[in-house]
Amino acid sequence: MDSFFDQLSEKVNAQEMIRANGQAESEAMEAVRAQVTEYKTCLDRMTGICQELGGIRDQMAALPDHQAEGCVSDAAIADLKSRLEELTKESDERLQRIAQLQESLEGKMGSRDDFHNECVRLYRNVQSVVKEETEKTSEALTAEVKALSGRSKVTLFFAVMGFLMGTAAAAVTVLIHFGVF
C-alpha cells in the first residue's frame, strides 16, 4: 500500500511540473508583451520626433524667402539649425534603439517557437511518465486484488462453513425443543 501512495505522490509531482511549465510559458509571454509595448512606445516617440523635424524643415524651407526680405535674423537661423541637429541626433539614437528592439523581438519570436516546442516535448514526457505510472499502479492494484481474492475465497469458505454449522446447530436445537430427539 505504501508503493501506491508513493506512486500517487509522483503523479502529483508531474501535475506540479505541468503547472510550473504553464507558469513559465506565461511569464515568457509577458516578457515578450512588455518588449512589444516598449517597441510601440519608441515608435510613437519616433513618430513625434519625425513630425517635429518635418515642421522644422518646413520652417527652414520658408527661411530663404524671409531672409531675402530681412525678416529673419542670423541668430534665429542658427537656433533652428542647432535644434534641427539635436533632433536629428536624437532621431538617429531612437532609430538605433528601435533597430535593437526589433532584433531582440525577432530573436525572442524565434526562441518563442523553440520555447513552445520545448514545452510540448516536456508535456509529452510528463504525459508518458504519468501513463507509465498509471500502468504500474494498475498492475500493482491488480496483483493486490488477486492476492485479496485468494484470501477472500478462504474467508468465504469459512463463512459458509460457519453458516452451515450454525444452521445445523439451530435445527438440532429446534428439533430437541420439539422433542424429536
Stockholm file with secondary structure:
# STOCKHOLM 1.0

chainA/1-181         MDSFFDQLSEKVNAQEMIRANGQAESEAMEAVRAQVTEYKTCLDRMTGICQELGGIRDQMAALPDHQAEGCVSDAAIADLKSRLEELTKESDERLQRIAQLQESLEGKMGSRDDFHNECVRLYRNVQSVVKEETEKTSEALTAEVKALSGRSKVTLFFAVMGFLMGTAAAAVTVLIHFGVF
#=GR chainA/1-181 SS CHHHHHHHHHHHHHHHHHHHHHHHHHHHHHHHHHHHHHHHHHHHHHHHHHHHHHHHHHHHHHHHHHHHHTCSCHHHHHHHHHHHHHHHHHHHHHHHHHHHHHHHHHHHHHHHHHHHHHHHHHHHHHHHHHHHHHHHHHHHHHHHHHHHHHHHHHHHHHHHHHHHHHHHHHHHHHHHHTTCC
#=GC SS_cons         CHHHHHHHHHHHHHHHHHHHHHHHHHHHHHHHHHHHHHHHHHHHHHHHHHHHHHHHHHHHHHHHHHHHHTCSCHHHHHHHHHHHHHHHHHHHHHHHHHHHHHHHHHHHHHHHHHHHHHHHHHHHHHHHHHHHHHHHHHHHHHHHHHHHHHHHHHHHHHHHHHHHHHHHHHHHHHHHHTTCC
//
